[in-house]
Amino acid sequence: MSFRLNGVGLTHANGFTALKNVSLQAEKGERIALIGPSGAGKTSLLSVLGTALTPTEGLAEILDFDQNFWTGSAIRSLRARIGTVHQSPPIPGRQRVVTAILAGKLGQWPAWKSLASLFYPLDIPGARAALERVDLADKLFARCDQLSGGQLQRVGIARVLYQQPELILADEPVSALDPTLALATIRLLIAEAAARGATLIASLHAVDLAIGNFSRIVGVKAGRIAFDLPASEVTVPLLHDLYASEGDELPVQAHEPHFLSQTAANETATRTACC
């Protein structure tokens, strides 16, 4: 088991409830897309999975550690096995790209090596190889504040590729990329997870990007799990109900959302077979 959430709730100190009675689990190696409107709770859900936030209700078990043991050296060890790709990577602007990449393994290295690497990069070939996979090898020694938003997102992805975690959490990882590069990047993350048997959970704004590349789709709405289905069973009416608060248009990456017609065809075929 990669993770298990049982009746998880999350209420912030200001009284806002971000998650309500969430039960979700994934086997090791699964690749799951989270979709849903803005403010639905997707980022909060990923934060719980990454141990950045502790549930205020229910129980979370991540990589065989339940939340009662998220303390001290145990939590540091657990976090070293989890890699997170942020929508806006929390990377200091003055930091060099090579240092930002190598930071992916700070939790795995002994203290002396982590400290030494802050002064002189100890694995330049490894950092360069990770950057090559996201087409940024020429930015190895650039300062992070010299990069565009899309380039910085790819640096964050390269850092996770270098880290090689067991659980990859991606929160809107391609929001600053054009459609072609976004598709290539999502496929890169999927290929990385598949090659190592890692679990990948990605929150995506564009529903066509999610349904076209992930076999399991989890819809999140108002802090709850609205549905958890194979991509082939996600229908157009289901999507419109999920995004009802955002109007009639579904958020898609493609200019011609072919996936919608294919999804509608799947729905028709299913209805015909059942009736």
Steps between C-alpha positions, in 0.01 A plus 500: 500500500633845408253696708165470672273783617208398719236763578755779482391853584711815506394819672744790507569717805273772357207258502490431126435134419705396199432124502195308622481124559750410225568129455748413226774245450754401238714196442870544430559593138155646432471822300201717591379841378309734733258736327246751625423872514724759664475485878368143496770373738745338258805685636395427859464133412851493351634683806362227725652232277833684517475529882516880480159508671368258762131406489281639777263204457539143381824316432768532232755226430777591255758243387418284805530790747177613664465857621565404863865449405548818297757637743876550535732277299208287379337789314834607352556148373149483357526836324824390332290234323241751374563743214274799441472709184346836589305730269738778611815323623626640833852557369702805615556738210871542574558125498676340204302243304757227570458555876121495469518163323739344750271613784277211396729261686582707807267282707679185381859619544686513833513845661862568402430432132185713498686792656800463268275493193360842591849645457617288206273276291606140563321328212510731197463211249186377680343846501586548133343166407175593677490837325560338162178305547304827520705672224673745737859372507623842384361658818710287739685793658238772442342675796141399559378860489620517139254230390147534370210351694485202266874438528478515878222242494724271297784550748260382771421193292870433437562514875242226557647294214839528669354412842336177371232484771257214559202736501480790252248777571451755222285808569410665168851417373449632145282807556765734356583286195357509148278204399771308312757532778235430765408171333866398464567585865202303631610202292852537641368484857287197413795325335723574800244357741443193283872431460559493876165369622435831678154633578400822320216727611455808281255786543416637155293796386443372145262206503607380155861476621384291796259269318728453201800388706383349830302181539348600836326833553396639839259793498520738797224747584441711813760306695350160424564218254229543236599188305788254462477329161696352212552767233276305261205543739527877546208645305433850370201554735718391791763757404245777459358422843851507650577840345151650533633789710730607215240534226411295194848468351727223626867592558696339218852530364426416137346746256281221363399291803467170312496319833152641568351335194685178585373516858148556373541201267614286795193613694267410212663159456470427870135606506423285195673195649313540828159553340 
